Amino acid sequence: MLLSKSFFRRWVWGLVGTAGVVAVFGLSLGLPGLSKDAAAATKVKYAEVVRSVFYLPKYIAIANGYFAKQGIEVDMTTAWGGDKGTAMLLTGRVDIVLQGPETAIYVENGESPEKTKMFAAITSTDGLFLVSRKKMTMQQFKWSMIKSKTVMGWRPGSTPGLFLEYAMKKHGILPKKDINHVTNIAIPARVGAWVAQKKADYAVFFEPDISRLSREGYAYPVASIGSEIGKVDYTVFMATDSYIKNNPKIIQGWTNAIYQAMKWVQTADSMDAAKRVSKWFPKVKVTDIASSIDRYRQFGIWKSDPTTHPKAISSLQDILIEGGVLKANKRVAYEKVVTTRFSDKAKGMK
């Protein structure tokens, strides 16, 4: 998630100061039957920004034992926000974090002496889909249909919110003028609000909410926000410069495992993949996870290449500037926030 503009300059130090009171949930993820390997494995403290099917390759890397083969034991925590994940990273509470690439840009522009770098990515663009309450197909939908309608968006200044607004503007729709834009519904309440209130005509959701709502007849996906935005590497793995310098074998092993999982996900049976990761989503029907996988693959949401390329970071910063959360004179050079040596080496391995 993006941070508000007023919080921009002193973002990092404010997070570090409050890191001790951040509420998180931890889960150590050792694999059964690997006691001999586990004894020799290096435990890596890791935080995901949220728990989501959107990050499928990461769960597959754990479930299929790819991390274990690299001598890594994953000690996973859910941070519930990019601000919290960054605070955990900069204070040493975690070694690696999976979150939006914009956080590295904020750290680079901030006052922290410790900086962060992206070393591998798994999602190539936004995973949100616009859904309609009225039954229609993507072929029938036109963006002009949302004019004068109520659209349930995302928190102002957040990554999903900025990307949705960018997609609207691309089609000549001004979010503050042409629609009734609802942005004050908390993430956990969004599905319930959509089902119960029935006031919004359109909304944006991630999977597996889309599959569930579609299956139950409450919503129909009509547009991929990611397809409108293009390639921006929406979610990346990052670590501090000092951790990368001191632990290159861990970073390489992590990247190798993720790349192996990415390749597996490209062609795997969706139901098989859903069953393998279902333990991380105990309240979600396996069929909905499988449907989520099919939809995300159809729209090319997952990367097949773990490298974050310059164009993705440039496009991201264009969106941040357009959204008013990054000043044009604060653009960050690609090399300041990305390292490709680990992903390049992973792609060269058989």
C-alpha positions as CSV (number, residue, x, y, z in Angstrom):
1,M,0.0,0.0,0.0
2,L,1.1,3.5,-0.7
3,L,1.5,6.1,2.1
4,S,-0.2,9.5,2.2
5,K,1.7,12.5,0.6
6,S,1.9,14.2,4.0
7,F,3.7,11.3,5.4
8,F,6.2,11.1,2.6
9,R,9.3,12.9,3.8
10,R,9.7,11.3,7.3
11,W,8.0,8.0,6.4
12,V,10.8,5.7,7.3
13,W,11.8,7.1,10.7
14,G,8.2,7.3,11.7
15,L,7.8,3.6,11.0
16,V,10.9,2.7,12.8
17,G,9.8,4.5,15.8
18,T,6.5,2.7,15.9
19,A,7.7,-0.7,14.8
20,G,7.6,-2.1,18.3
21,V,3.8,-1.8,18.5
22,V,3.0,-3.3,15.1
23,A,0.7,-6.2,15.5
24,V,1.6,-9.2,13.3
25,F,0.9,-12.9,13.1
26,G,3.7,-15.4,12.7
27,L,3.9,-18.9,11.3
28,S,6.9,-21.1,11.1
29,L,6.7,-23.2,8.0
30,G,9.0,-26.2,8.3
31,L,8.3,-29.1,5.9
32,P,7.5,-32.6,7.3
33,G,9.9,-35.3,6.6
34,L,12.9,-33.0,6.2
35,S,14.3,-33.1,9.7
36,K,17.8,-33.8,8.4
37,D,17.8,-30.9,5.9
38,A,16.0,-28.7,8.4
39,A,18.8,-29.1,10.9
40,A,21.3,-27.7,8.3
41,A,18.8,-25.1,6.9
42,T,19.2,-21.4,7.5
43,K,16.0,-19.8,9.0
44,V,15.0,-16.7,7.1
45,K,12.6,-14.3,8.8
46,Y,10.1,-13.2,6.1
47,A,7.0,-11.0,5.9
48,E,4.3,-11.0,3.2
49,V,2.4,-7.8,2.9
50,V,-1.0,-9.6,3.1
51,R,-2.2,-13.2,2.8
52,S,-3.4,-13.6,-0.8
53,V,-3.8,-16.1,-3.6
54,F,-2.3,-13.2,-5.7
55,Y,1.1,-14.4,-4.4
56,L,0.7,-18.0,-5.5
57,P,4.3,-18.7,-6.6
58,K,5.6,-17.9,-3.1
59,Y,3.3,-20.5,-1.4
60,I,4.2,-23.0,-4.1
61,A,7.9,-22.5,-3.4
62,I,7.2,-23.5,0.2
63,A,4.7,-26.3,-0.6
64,N,6.9,-27.9,-3.3
65,G,10.0,-27.8,-1.1
66,Y,12.0,-25.4,-3.3
67,F,13.1,-23.3,-0.4
68,A,14.1,-26.4,1.5
69,K,16.3,-27.6,-1.4
70,Q,18.1,-24.3,-1.2
71,G,18.8,-24.8,2.5
72,I,16.2,-22.2,3.6
73,E,13.7,-22.5,6.3
74,V,11.0,-19.9,5.9
75,D,9.7,-18.2,9.1
76,M,6.7,-16.4,7.7
77,T,4.8,-13.4,9.1
78,T,2.0,-11.4,7.6
79,A,2.6,-7.7,8.0
80,W,-0.8,-6.4,6.8
81,G,0.5,-3.4,5.0
82,G,3.6,-2.1,3.1
83,D,4.3,0.5,5.8
84,K,4.4,-2.2,8.5
85,G,6.5,-4.5,6.3
86,T,9.1,-1.8,5.7
87,A,9.3,-1.0,9.4
88,M,9.9,-4.7,10.1
89,L,12.6,-4.8,7.4
90,L,14.5,-1.7,8.5
91,T,14.4,-2.6,12.2
92,G,15.8,-6.1,11.5
93,R,12.6,-7.9,12.6
94,V,12.5,-9.7,9.2
95,D,15.2,-10.4,6.6
96,I,13.1,-10.4,3.4
97,V,9.7,-8.8,2.7
98,L,7.2,-9.2,-0.2
99,Q,5.4,-5.9,-0.9
100,G,4.9,-3.2,-3.5
101,P,8.0,-1.7,-5.2
102,E,6.9,1.8,-4.3
103,T,8.1,1.2,-0.7
104,A,11.7,1.0,-1.9
105,I,11.3,4.3,-3.7
106,Y,10.0,5.9,-0.5
107,V,12.9,4.5,1.5
108,E,15.4,5.8,-1.1
109,N,13.9,9.3,-0.8
110,G,13.6,9.1,3.0
111,E,16.1,9.8,5.7
112,S,17.0,6.3,6.8
113,P,20.7,5.5,6.3
114,E,19.7,1.9,5.5
115,K,18.2,1.5,2.0
116,T,16.4,-1.4,0.4
117,K,16.6,-3.2,-3.0
118,M,14.2,-5.3,-5.0
119,F,15.9,-8.6,-6.0
120,A,13.0,-10.7,-7.4
121,A,9.4,-10.1,-8.4
122,I,6.4,-12.4,-8.8
123,T,3.5,-10.3,-10.1
124,S,3.7,-8.4,-13.3
125,T,0.8,-6.0,-12.8
126,D,-2.2,-5.2,-10.7
127,G,-4.4,-8.1,-9.7
128,L,-7.6,-6.1,-9.2
129,F,-10.7,-6.6,-11.5
130,L,-13.6,-4.3,-11.9
131,V,-16.8,-6.1,-11.3
132,S,-20.4,-5.2,-12.1
133,R,-23.5,-5.9,-10.1
134,K,-25.4,-6.2,-13.4
135,K,-24.7,-9.4,-15.3
136,M,-22.5,-8.7,-18.4
137,T,-19.3,-10.0,-20.0
138,M,-16.0,-8.2,-20.5
139,Q,-16.9,-7.9,-24.2
140,Q,-20.1,-6.1,-23.4
141,F,-18.5,-3.7,-20.9
142,K,-17.4,-0.2,-21.8
143,W,-15.7,2.2,-19.3
144,S,-18.2,4.9,-20.1
145,M,-20.8,2.7,-18.4
146,I,-19.5,3.7,-15.0
147,K,-20.1,7.4,-15.4
148,S,-22.7,8.7,-12.9
149,K,-22.6,5.3,-11.2
150,T,-21.4,4.4,-7.7
151,V,-18.0,2.6,-7.7
152,M,-16.6,1.0,-4.6
153,G,-12.9,1.7,-4.9
154,W,-10.0,1.6,-2.4
155,R,-8.5,3.8,0.2
156,P,-7.2,7.1,-1.2
157,G,-3.5,7.1,-1.8
158,S,-3.2,3.3,-1.7
159,T,-1.7,1.4,-4.6
160,P,-5.0,-0.2,-5.6
161,G,-6.7,3.2,-5.4
162,L,-4.1,4.9,-7.5
163,F,-4.1,2.2,-10.1
164,L,-7.9,2.2,-10.4
165,E,-8.0,6.0,-10.8
166,Y,-5.2,5.8,-13.4
167,A,-7.3,3.3,-15.4
168,M,-10.3,5.5,-15.2
169,K,-8.4,8.6,-16.4
170,K,-7.1,6.5,-19.3
171,H,-10.7,6.3,-20.5
172,G,-11.5,9.9,-19.9
173,I,-13.3,9.4,-16.5
174,L,-12.5,11.8,-13.7
175,P,-12.9,9.9,-10.4
176,K,-13.7,13.0,-8.4
177,K,-16.3,14.3,-10.9
178,D,-17.8,11.6,-13.1
179,I,-18.6,8.9,-10.5
180,N,-19.7,8.5,-6.9
181,H,-16.4,7.1,-5.7
182,V,-16.7,5.2,-2.4
183,T,-13.3,4.8,-0.8
184,N,-14.0,4.5,3.0
185,I,-14.8,0.8,3.3
186,A,-12.1,-1.2,5.1
187,I,-10.6,-4.2,3.3
188,P,-12.1,-6.9,5.6
189,A,-15.6,-5.3,5.2
190,R,-15.6,-4.9,1.4
191,V,-17.2,-8.2,0.4
192,G,-19.8,-8.0,3.1
193,A,-20.6,-4.4,2.1
194,W,-21.0,-5.3,-1.5
195,V,-23.3,-8.2,-0.8
196,A,-25.4,-6.6,1.9
197,Q,-25.7,-3.0,1.0
198,K,-26.2,-3.3,-2.8
199,K,-25.6,0.4,-3.2
200,A,-22.6,0.3,-5.4
201,D,-23.0,-0.5,-9.1
202,Y,-19.3,-1.4,-9.6
203,A,-16.4,-2.4,-7.4
204,V,-12.8,-3.7,-7.6
205,F,-11.8,-6.9,-5.9
206,F,-8.8,-9.3,-5.8
207,E,-9.1,-13.0,-6.1
208,P,-10.4,-15.2,-4.5
209,D,-13.2,-12.7,-3.7
210,I,-14.0,-12.4,-7.5
211,S,-14.4,-16.1,-7.9
212,R,-16.6,-16.4,-4.9
213,L,-18.8,-13.4,-5.7
214,S,-19.1,-14.6,-9.3
215,R,-20.0,-18.1,-8.3
216,E,-22.7,-16.9,-5.9
217,G,-24.1,-14.5,-8.5
218,Y,-23.3,-11.3,-6.7
219,A,-20.7,-9.8,-9.1
220,Y,-19.4,-10.2,-12.7
221,P,-15.8,-9.3,-13.7
222,V,-15.8,-6.8,-16.5
223,A,-12.3,-5.4,-16.7
224,S,-8.7,-6.2,-15.6
225,I,-7.1,-3.2,-14.0
226,G,-3.7,-4.8,-14.7
227,S,-4.5,-5.0,-18.4
228,E,-5.3,-1.3,-18.4
229,I,-2.1,-0.3,-16.5
230,G,0.4,-2.5,-18.2
231,K,3.6,-4.1,-16.7
232,V,4.6,-2.5,-13.4
233,D,5.9,-5.4,-11.2
234,Y,3.2,-4.9,-8.6
235,T,4.8,-7.1,-5.9
236,V,8.5,-7.7,-5.3
237,F,10.8,-9.3,-2.8
238,M,13.2,-6.9,-1.2
239,A,15.8,-6.8,1.5
240,T,18.1,-4.1,3.0
241,D,21.4,-3.3,1.2
242,S,23.3,-4.6,4.2
243,Y,21.4,-7.9,4.4
244,I,22.0,-8.5,0.7
245,K,25.7,-7.7,1.1
246,N,26.1,-10.0,4.1
247,N,23.9,-12.9,2.9
248,P,24.3,-13.2,-0.9
249,K,23.8,-17.0,-0.8
250,I,20.5,-16.7,1.0
251,I,19.3,-14.1,-1.5
252,Q,20.4,-16.3,-4.4
253,G,18.8,-19.4,-2.9
254,W,15.6,-17.5,-2.3
255,T,15.5,-16.2,-5.9
256,N,16.3,-19.7,-7.3
257,A,13.3,-21.1,-5.3
258,I,10.9,-18.4,-6.5
259,Y,12.0,-18.8,-10.1
260,Q,11.5,-22.6,-9.9
261,A,8.0,-22.0,-8.5
262,M,7.2,-19.4,-11.2
263,K,8.0,-21.9,-13.9
264,W,5.9,-24.6,-12.2
265,V,2.9,-22.3,-11.9
266,Q,3.0,-21.5,-15.6
267,T,1.8,-24.9,-16.6
268,A,0.5,-26.6,-13.5
269,D,-3.0,-28.0,-13.2
270,S,-5.0,-25.3,-11.4
271,M,-6.8,-27.7,-9.1
272,D,-3.6,-29.4,-8.2
273,A,-2.0,-26.0,-7.4
274,A,-5.1,-25.0,-5.4
275,K,-4.9,-28.1,-3.2
276,R,-1.2,-27.5,-2.6
277,V,-1.7,-24.0,-1.2
278,S,-5.2,-24.5,0.4
279,K,-3.7,-24.9,3.9
280,W,-2.9,-21.1,3.8
281,F,-6.5,-20.3,2.9
282,P,-8.6,-22.6,5.2
283,K,-11.8,-20.5,4.7
284,V,-11.7,-20.5,0.9
285,K,-13.2,-23.2,-1.3
286,V,-10.5,-25.1,-3.2
287,T,-12.6,-24.6,-6.4
288,D,-12.5,-20.8,-5.9
289,I,-8.7,-20.9,-5.5
290,A,-8.5,-22.9,-8.7
291,S,-10.7,-20.4,-10.5
292,S,-8.5,-17.6,-9.2
293,I,-5.4,-19.3,-10.6
294,D,-7.1,-19.7,-14.0
295,R,-8.1,-16.1,-14.1
296,Y,-4.8,-14.7,-13.1
297,R,-3.0,-16.9,-15.6
298,Q,-5.4,-15.9,-18.4
299,F,-4.5,-12.2,-17.8
300,G,-0.7,-12.8,-17.3
301,I,-0.7,-11.5,-13.8
302,W,2.2,-13.7,-12.7
303,K,5.6,-13.1,-14.1
304,S,7.6,-15.8,-15.8
305,D,10.8,-13.8,-15.3
306,P,11.8,-12.8,-11.8
307,T,13.8,-9.7,-13.0
308,T,12.3,-6.3,-12.4
309,H,13.1,-4.3,-15.6
310,P,13.7,-0.5,-15.9
311,K,10.4,0.1,-17.8
312,A,8.3,-1.3,-15.0
313,I,9.9,1.0,-12.4
314,S,9.6,4.0,-14.8
315,S,5.9,3.2,-15.4
316,L,5.3,2.8,-11.7
317,Q,6.8,6.2,-10.9
318,D,4.6,7.8,-13.7
319,I,1.6,6.5,-11.8
320,L,2.8,7.7,-8.4
321,I,3.4,11.2,-9.8
322,E,0.1,11.2,-11.6
323,G,-1.6,10.2,-8.3
324,G,0.2,13.0,-6.4
325,V,2.2,10.9,-4.0
326,L,5.6,11.4,-5.6
327,K,7.0,14.7,-6.8
328,A,8.4,14.7,-10.3
329,N,11.8,15.8,-9.0
330,K,11.9,12.9,-6.6
331,R,12.0,10.2,-9.3
332,V,14.5,7.5,-8.3
333,A,17.1,5.9,-10.6
334,Y,16.4,2.2,-11.4
335,E,19.8,1.1,-10.1
336,K,19.2,2.7,-6.7
337,V,16.3,0.4,-5.9
338,V,16.8,-2.8,-8.0
339,T,19.5,-5.4,-8.3
340,T,19.3,-8.0,-11.1
341,R,22.4,-10.1,-10.4
342,F,20.4,-12.8,-8.4
343,S,17.5,-13.1,-10.9
344,D,20.0,-13.2,-13.8
345,K,21.9,-16.0,-12.2
346,A,18.7,-17.9,-11.3
347,K,17.6,-17.8,-15.0
348,G,20.9,-19.1,-16.1
349,M,20.7,-22.2,-13.9
350,K,19.2,-25.5,-15.1
